[in-house]
Amino acid sequence: MADRGNWVLTLSVCMVYLLVVQADIIKHAPVGQLFVHELNREVYQNEFEPFLKHYGRVYNDPMVFKCNKQQFPDLPRWLRFTQRHPYDNGFLYGTPLPQDLGKSIIEVFVTNKRSYETFKDRLVINVGHAEKLLPYQAEFFIGLREIEKALPFEVQEEIKQDIQLIWGTDRLDYVNITSALDRGGRVPLPLPGHYEGVYVKLGSDQPYSKCLQRLQTADHLRECEAGGKISGDCSVCSIPANCVTWCKSALIDLSRPVPPTPAPTMGSGILAWGGEFMPPDSPPERDFIPDYIVTIIVPFALAILLCLILAYVMCCRREGVQKRDAMTPEIQLYHHHTIQGNSSELRNMAGNRSSAPQPLSTMPMFNTRTGQRAPPDYPSDSVHIPLIMAQQEPNVDTLPRK
């Protein structure tokens, strides 16, 4: 009965799970402020294995996230996605601008790298108008952080607390967080202690402190260019990884309105009289005959001279022709008769060689010890007789006995 009850409970849970419709994730992002949404692997682990916790089993599977705007191949221009490793959580982050107002539907595809199951989720981001005015903004560079390690909410709070001490106010909000690689930074070596670095921008409605105002002085710029110790560095870091690089920090003062660009002055549309057109004087005439002689005639003459010299050497200085011309007719006839006689002698020797008996040592079955040939019962066809056989019997002394 107990087993039957467990089966009924399991089937009931399955039916409920199939009937439940996955709801969209709805987020709000104000213009001009940082938006961060963390894709937690543990949440999607429950989607892949919804009944494991009921049986006391929990997996920690590697997962890969892929995000894009609905019906588009990529994300909106203000939104970025990062995930360092399949065992790390993913982050969607960015700062919307006024031209990005509206609703953006983001499709999130999750792939379980252990079971290769997939899951689809939807994130709806409503970009609204700015909730706060942040006219005083400052950007700080943190060299011992990576973008994935600076986006979690806990790390953001730690960094904000240090900058609150520098700024002298707690009314701070994040404007943007950017990786140094997006600013043209170099990829660090894959070694411990090497990081990409991040730029953190915060804003407030409170003016800068005296410490921050030093970033705009000429003395600060001069000390940073010299590369020595910075006298006005008042940065505070409760955690060494959150220490700010003072020379790479800057202030962005938006409290003073920028005067608009003056509108162009409308004219009558008629060009002013510029006088009559006076064409420039023609250049003086130039004689190209010397250039033609230097570039064409001289190389051509040198080529003809070299060809004549080569023809003389090859045709008129041959030793065989001179020796042949120097011989008299009697010597030429003697040479011809000698060559003819030698050729006849070679022909006779070749004819006699075919009629001479073949040496016994070249016979296929000749025995050097006994002088006997192959037995008469052997086949006459030498193809069936081995070409090489033992020339003497083993363990037999070939020397005559005394």
N, C-alpha and C positions, 0 to 999 in steps of 0.2 A: 504493500500500500504506500509505503514511504517513497519507493522508486516511482510509482505511478504519479504521486503528487509532485515530485520534482520535474517529471516530464511535462505535466500540465502547466506548471509554473514557467518552464522554459519556453513552451510553445506560446504561452500568453505574452511573455516578454517579447518574443520575436514578432508577433502580430502587432503589438503596440509600436515596436520600433519601425516596422514597415509602414504603418499608417501615419507616423509623425512626419510632418513636412519640415525640412530644414529651413529655419528662419535666416534671413539675411542679417549680417552684422552692420549696424548703422553707426556711423561716426560723424562728428561735427568738426570742421576745421575752419577757424576764423582767418581772414586774410591778414597776412603780415606776421603770423605766429607759427612756430614750429609744430608740425603734425607728425606723430610717431604712432604706429600701430605694430605691435609685436605679434608675430605668428608663432604661437607656442606649440612645440611638438607634443607635449603631454595632452593638450586638448584634442589634437587630431589623432593621437594614439587611441583615445576612447572611441573615436569614430570608426577606426579600423577594427578594433577588438572591443565591442561594447559589453561583452559578457565575461571578460577575463577577471575583472575585479570581483564579480559574483563568485567565482571559483578560486579566488586568492592568487591569481596569476597576473603579473604586470610585466609588460615588455617595454624596452627602451630602444625602439627601432630607429635606424637612420632614415631621415625624410628629406626630400628635395621639394622646394616650393618653386612654382612658376606663376608669375602674376602678369596680367595684362588688362587693359581696359576692354570692356565688353564690346565685341564686334570690331576690335582693333588689335593689331599684333603686338603693340607695346603699351607702356604706361603713359599717362598724361605727362606733359613736359615738366611740370613742377614736382612730380613724384618720382622717388627712386626706391629701388629694392636692393637689399644686400643679404647674403647668407654665406658665411665663410666656409662652413663644413656641414655635411648632412646631419651631424650630431649637435649642431647649433640651431638656435631659433632664428627665424627670418624677421626682417624689419622693413616696413614700408614707411618712408619718412620724406619730408619735404616742406616747403613753405609756399602756400598758394599766393598768387598775386591778384590784384583787382580784376584782371581780364580772365581769371579762372573761376569766377563766380558760377555757381550752379551745382548740379549733382553729377557725380562721377561714379559709375558702377565698375568695380574691380573684380575680375574673376581670379580666384586663387585655386590652382591645381596642385594637389599634394600627392606625391608618389612615395609609397613605402618601399624602401630599398631592400627590405628583408623579404616581404611577400610579393612585392611588385603590384600591390593594389593601388588604386587611384581614388581620390576623393576630390570633389569640386565644391568650393564654397564661394560665396559672394559677399563682397564688402562694399557698402554704399557710403560714400563720403559726400557730405553736404557742405560745400564751401560757402560760407556766409561772409557778411561784411565784418570789418575789423571791430573787435570789441573794446580794444584799448588803443590809445595813441601812445606810441613809443618814439618820441622825437629824439631822445638821447640814446644812441646805440654805440656799442663797443664790441670789437672782435678780438678774441684772444686765441693764441695758438698753444695747444697742448701737445708736446712732442712725444709723450710716453703713452699715448692712447691710440687705439684704432677705432674706426667708425662703429664696428659692432659692439665694442666695449664701452662706448660713450653714449649709445642710444638708450639703454635700459633706464627706467625711471629712477632707480636708486642712485645710479651714477650721475644722472643729471642733477639730482638734488645735492649730491656732494659737491659738484663743481659750482653750483649756484651759491651754496653757502660760503665757499671761499671768495667768490667774486662779490658777494654782499659785503664782506669785510673790507674789500678794496674800495667799493663804490660808496659805502657808508649808508646804504639803504637796503631794505628787504623787498622793495617793490620792483622786482626784476622779473622779466619773462623772456623765454627763449624766442629768438627770431629765426635762427638757422644753425644747423650743425653740418659741416661739410668736411669730407676727407681731403687730406692734403694732396692725394693723387688727382682729385678733380681740379686742383689749382695748378697742375703742372709739376707736382712733386715726383721724386724718383721712388721707384719701388724698392723697399728695403731688402737687405739680405735675409734669407730664411734662417736666421740665427737668433738665439735668445738675446733679448735686450735691444733688438732693432724693431722699430715701430713706424707706421706710416705717418702718424700725427693727424690731428683734427683741428679745424677752425671752429670755434664756438662764438656765436654772436648773440648777445643779450641786449635788451632794451629796457628803458624805464622812462617814466615821466618826471623823474628827479634829475637835476643837473649833475654834472660830473663832480667828483671830489677833487681836491687839490692834487692828490696822488695821480689820478687819471689825467688831469690836465697837463701834467708834465710830458705826456706822450706827444703833445703837439709842439713842444719847445724845440728850438734849434740845438740846444745843448744835448738833448736826448738823441737827436738824429746824429750829431757829431760823435757821441760816445758809441753808438751802435755801429757806425761805419768804422771806427777805430778798432772795434773788437775787444775792447778792454772791459773793465768792471763798470757796471751801470750804477751810478750813484743814486738815482731816483727810483730804483726798483723796490716797490712796496708790496709786491705780490705775496699772497698768503696761500699756503697749500697744506691742509691737514693730512692729506695722503700724497706721498711722493709722485704717484702716477698722475695726479691732477695739477702738478705745478705748471704755471704759465710761463711761456717764453716771452719776456718783457719786450725784447726788441722786435718781435713779430706781432705785437699787439697794436691796434690802431683804433682811433675814435671816429665815429660817423655821426656828426652833428646835423640832425634834420630839423632842429628847432628854428633855425633861420630860414625863412622861405627863399627859395631860389627864384630870382627875377625871371619872368618868362622871356623867351626870345622875342625881340622886337619884330613886328610884322614887316614884310617887305613894302617898300614905298612904291606906290603905283605911278607909273610914268604915263606920258602921252602915247607911247607906242610908236613914236617916230624917231628913227636914229638921227643923231646929231650929224651935221655936215662935217666931214673930215677932210675936205679938200680933194683935189683931183688926184687920181692914181698916177704915181710916178714909178714906172718899172725900173728895176735896178739896171745898171750898165752891164753889157755883155762882157764876159771874161775875155782877156786877150787871147789871140790865136796861139796855138802851140804846135810846134813841129814834131811829129811822131816818127820821122825817119830814123833818127839815132836809136830810139827805143826799138824800132822794128829790126834794125841791123843787129843790135845786141841780143835780142831775145830769139830771133829766127835765123838770120843769115849766118851768124858766127857758129851756133851749135850745128847747123846743117853742114857747113864747110868742114868742121872737125869730124863729123860722122863720115863724110865721104873720104876724107884723108885716112881715117882708121880702117875703112873697108878696103882701100887700095893697098895699104900695108899688109893687111891680113891675106889678101889675095896673092900678093907677091910671095909671102912666106910659105903659103900652102901649095902654090902651083909652080913657082919658079925655083924653089930651093930644095927640091926633092933629091936625095942622094941616089936612089935607085935609077932615076932617069939619067943622071950624069954618068953612072957606071955603065949603064946599058949603052949610052951613046959613045962611051970611050972604048968599048970592045970592038975588035975587028971582026969581019965576017968569018974568017977561019976559026977564031976562038968560039964564036957562036955555034958553028957547025959541030965543033968538037964536043961542046957541052951537050948539044942535042943528041949526038950519037952515044955519048956516055949514059945519058938518062934512058935512052931507048934500050941499050944493052942491059942495064940493071933491071929494068922492068921485065924483059924476057927471062932473065935468070930467076927472078922471084916467081914468075908464073910456072916455070919448070919445077922448081922446088915444091910449090904447092901441089902440082899434079902428082909427083912421086910420093908425097906424104900420104895420100889416100891409098896407094897400093902397098905400102910397107906393112909388115905384120904388127899386130898390136902387142905391146909388152905384156908378159904374163902377169906382172904385178898389178896390172889394171883390170885383170879378169875378176868377175864377181865372186868366184869360188876357188881362187888360187891359194894354195897353202905354201907358204914360204919355207916351211921346215921339210915337208915331204916332196914338194914340187908337183903335187897332184892337182887335177882340176876337179870339177863337180862330178859326182857319181852319175852313171848313165841313167839310173832310174829317176833322177830329178827331172822335173819338167823343163822343157827347153825355153819356155818363156821366162826371161830373167826378171819379169815383174814380180813373180811369185817367190823369188829367191832373195833373201836379205842381202843388202849391199855390203854390210859390214858384219863379219863373223869373227870368232876368236881365231887369231893367227897361230895360236899354239895351245895345246891342252894344258889345263891347270895342273900344277904340282908335278911338272915333268921337266927334267933337266935337259936343256937343249945342247949342252956341250958333249962332245964325244968322250966315251970312257976310255981310259988308258988300259 
